Amino acid sequence: MTSDQLLKIIEQYSRKSEADYGDIKVRRIPDRKTVFVEQVDDVGRAIMMDKYQVDGATYWAGYSSRSETVYISQAA
């Protein structure tokens, strides 16, 4: 997933639009997280988050190709 695609999903999420993300799942994680460990079965995988600015709010977000999930954390 490209940075532009991820930004579009974050924009839709932050604006609470009823947008269709296709096969991509969006999951909110606790605030101020810059790394998230995704657990699949008994294996953990670190998802590195990048910083995005949307409508004056700051978000950290990362994408897991394994689970096709975007993880979003608000920077506070």
C-alpha positions in Angstrom: 0.0 0.0 0.0 1.4 3.4 -0.9 1.6 6.4 1.4 -1.1 8.2 -0.7 -3.5 5.2 -0.4 -2.9 5.1 3.4 -3.5 8.9 3.7 -6.8 8.6 1.9 -8.0 5.9 4.3 -6.9 8.0 7.3 -8.7 11.0 5.9 -11.9 9.0 5.4 -11.6 7.5 8.9 -10.9 10.9 10.6 -13.9 12.5 8.8 -16.1 9.6 9.9 -17.3 9.1 6.4 -19.1 5.9 5.5 -16.5 5.1 2.9 -15.8 1.6 1.7 -12.3 0.5 2.3 -12.7 -2.6 0.1 -11.0 -5.6 1.5 -8.9 -3.4 3.9 -9.9 -3.4 7.6 -9.3 -0.4 9.7 -8.5 -0.8 13.4 -8.1 1.9 16.0 -5.4 1.3 18.5 -4.5 3.2 21.7 -3.3 6.8 21.3 0.3 7.8 20.9 1.5 4.4 19.6 4.2 4.5 16.9 4.8 0.8 16.8 2.1 -1.9 17.0 2.7 -5.6 17.5 0.1 -7.6 15.5 -0.5 -11.1 16.8 -1.4 -13.7 14.2 -1.7 -17.2 15.8 1.4 -17.3 18.1 3.5 -15.1 16.0 4.0 -11.3 16.6 4.9 -8.9 13.9 5.9 -5.3 14.4 3.9 -2.7 12.4 5.9 0.5 12.1 3.6 3.6 12.1 4.1 6.7 10.0 2.9 10.2 11.0 0.1 11.8 9.1 -1.6 15.2 9.4 -5.4 15.4 8.6 -7.6 18.4 9.2 -5.3 19.7 12.0 -5.2 16.3 13.8 -2.1 14.1 13.9 -2.3 10.4 13.4 0.1 7.5 13.4 -0.8 4.8 11.0 0.6 1.6 9.6 -0.5 -1.2 7.2 -0.1 -4.9 7.6 -0.1 -6.8 4.3 -0.5 -10.1 6.3 -3.9 -9.2 7.7 -4.8 -6.4 5.2 -5.4 -4.1 8.1 -4.6 -0.4 8.6 -3.8 0.4 12.3 -4.5 4.0 13.3 -3.4 5.8 16.5 -4.2 9.4 17.3 -1.2 11.4 18.4 -3.3 13.1 21.0 
